[in-house]
Amino acid sequence: MNFSNLNRNEFTNRLQAQPFDLLVIGGGITGCGIALDAALRGMKVALIEKNDFASGTSSRSTKLIHGGLRYLKQLEIKLVHDVGSERAVVHRNARHVVIPEKMLLPIQQDGSLGKNSSSLGLLVYDLLAGVKKEERRVMLNKHDTLKAEPLLAGDKLVGGGLYFEYRTDDSRLTIEIAKSAFDKGATLLNYTECRNFTYDAAGKVTGARVLDKVTGNEFDVRATTVVNACGPWVDLLRKEDNSLKGKRLLLTKGVHIVFPYSKLPLQQAAYFDVGDGRMIFAIPRNNITYVGTTDTVYNQSIDKPRCTKEDTSYLLKAVNGVFPSVKLTEKDIVSSWAGLRPLIFEDGKSASEVSRKDEIMVSGSGLISIAGGKLTGYRLMAQKIVDLVAKKLGKDYGYCQTKNHRLGGGNFATEEEFVKALETFTETGTTLRVPAAKVREWFYRYGTYTGTILDNVKQLRSKAADDNTLFETAELKYAVEHELVLHLSDYLIRRTGKIFFDHPNTSKQLPVLNQLLAQLLHLNNDAASHYLAEAEEEFNSAVTFE
Ligand code: FAD
């Protein structure tokens, strides 16, 4: 059966019929990672997500698989080692969505980074993360730094360092993990919310009462163990479980703003000093460059964090300070996103100082909650949780198998195989009159599944009015039939990132895309209008700052 909302009835039946070994609540990268690890070890797994997969923090990050250079400054040596070495693992398992990215670290007079300390820091970073020789840091003098990035302000520049990180698309990585868990037998469903928990006579958690947000029906999902992986919402469910005691979440907001590449044409990604002790990234990606992030304590609505005027002015000031010739203003911003870091509160520490380490909390009822951490370390977090779950289940489920498990779309043994696959898809595309650039775009989004989209092109060509509609329908059909898309926003935000990476073009096509989606999903008029209005609202809010 396909991972499609066309099969939604079957999935809700499955959720009600079975007692599961493990119920995971929350379909961000943490929850999906846990579902995959547990399914690979042979557990019977369910995962419910109240909105769409990755609709929380996991679509609103800086989109880097990185070791966290700045944590070195805070002497978080183990964190840098663990997540740093994990970069190569995540890349190997999902080459199509985790791509090496050269990063420039400019060193400025009066900045918080000295030339010698940066050189040593980057070296330690490479060693801790076990970086291969050809990707180790290279230190540059002032002349070579300016050659590497002519937009930098020359007057205060002392030199620079070039090192490697990996860039990703956070929500695509999440959906590939979800698809892999589904392939291994897990039952995962979006738009299904945990309202509260069910307990036995001894007060031990036995599952959850959930709401199907499509039909409005409520039902119980029974499970021997329950994991709360709700990111910024973790404490709300701990409260529901009457176990919100001791450690609590501290939410901090991080914002990114997006410019057309022509307005901020960087030669490579940069990570630079802002002057207030913080550092931010500027990352070019195809036709855009995005800049972020902020880090401010957040106490407002968890469901809809927004990018404010204060956030945009902070980032504009920072980017104009380092690249003075670009003179960016708010009018140049073509998109934005804001996310919440679910951190663990530490007395007396500011937002930027609080550790990004993950934390597991087990309540008296047996509810396991996990928060904190990073995208990069998702697999290690999942391993810890599933080890704990296996212990609670009291059965031998063997070792964690995710280290060498290729994720959906990423089934390539080697880099050579990856390159060859792109060539082969490009040749097939040529025979179907699909431009090489389009095939490449799909390949870096769907990896091996590009073949299914090309099959769709073949099947639909005679029915489509023009090539653009044909390509869009072929891709949308794949997302509906294999990636559990339900709302237009699922497709435009979490499956393709078009709201961030192609906002101006996509915003003009919303009604047409919604109509295509309504046909594929057999939506009634009410649902179709609702999903269109929702997408319009999201597109507007990405370019409106209050
Ligand atoms: P989420 O992604 O928020 O998932 C929780 C899910 O639970 C949500 O989808 C939500 O809808 C669901 N949920 C909530 N309540 C319920 C309920 N009652 N029933 C069912 N479902 C529910 N990490 C990196 O490694 N690299 C980076 O570059 C990076 N940059 C970052 C930049 C910013 C600005 C931020 C905020 C974070 C960044 N991080 C980065 C950290 C990383 O993004 C997070 O650690 C990670 O995404 C958290 O994932 P999660 O699954 O725990 O939470």
Residues whose N, C-alpha, C, O or C-beta is under 5 A from the ligand:
A	BS01	FAD	I25 G26 G27 G28 I29 T30 G31 I48 E49 K50 N51 D52 A54 S55 G56 T57 S58 R60 S61 T62 K63 L64 I65 H66 T192 E193 C194 A229 C230 G231 P232 W233 T252 G254 V255 T293 G339 L340 R341 G372 G373 K374 L375 T376
